[in-house]
Amino acid sequence: MSLTKLDLIGLKCPQPVLRTRKALKSLMPGDRLEVHCSDPLAAIDIPHLIAQTGDRVETMQRQDTTTVFLIEKSGVAAPKGCD
């Protein structure tokens, strides 16, 4: 299991969620992704993304203007939605 850090400070919606999605695709089940965001919408968008992918937000911490997510890559395929 590995930890990957993703610094998305300064990026605005939709970039944080798009880059988080891309980073998650390269991880193996059990790996963790630490995402640092300054966009306030990331606090809504990233948990929504994780609900879609079937992965898990272990922690979400707000520190001043930054939100830090610790996400665990799941080994389970996400359920298919209506596209």
Residue pairs with C-beta under 8 A, 6 or more apart in sequence:
1 30
1 31
1 32
2 27
2 28
2 31
2 32
3 31
3 32
3 33
3 34
4 23
4 27
4 31
4 32
4 33
4 34
5 33
5 34
5 36
6 19
6 20
6 23
6 33
6 34
6 35
6 36
7 36
8 15
8 16
8 19
8 20
8 35
8 36
8 37
8 38
8 39
8 42
9 36
9 37
9 38
9 66
10 38
11 19
11 37
11 38
11 39
12 39
13 39
13 41
13 42
13 45
14 45
15 39
16 35
16 37
16 39
16 41
16 42
16 45
16 46
17 42
17 45
17 46
17 48
17 49
20 33
20 35
20 46
20 49
20 69
20 71
21 49
21 53
23 33
23 35
24 33
24 53
24 55
24 71
24 73
27 33
27 73
28 73
29 73
29 74
29 75
30 72
30 73
30 75
31 72
31 73
32 58
32 70
32 71
32 72
32 73
33 69
33 70
33 71
33 73
34 68
34 69
34 70
34 71
35 42
35 46
35 68
35 69
35 71
36 66
36 67
36 68
37 43
37 46
37 66
37 67
37 68
37 69
38 65
38 66
38 67
40 67
42 67
42 69
43 60
43 62
43 67
46 57
46 60
46 69
46 71
47 57
47 60
50 56
50 57
50 71
52 78
52 81
53 74
53 78
54 74
54 76
54 77
54 78
54 79
55 71
55 72
55 73
55 74
55 78
56 71
56 72
56 74
57 69
57 70
57 71
58 70
58 71
58 72
59 68
59 69
59 70
60 67
60 68
60 69
60 70
61 67
61 68
62 68
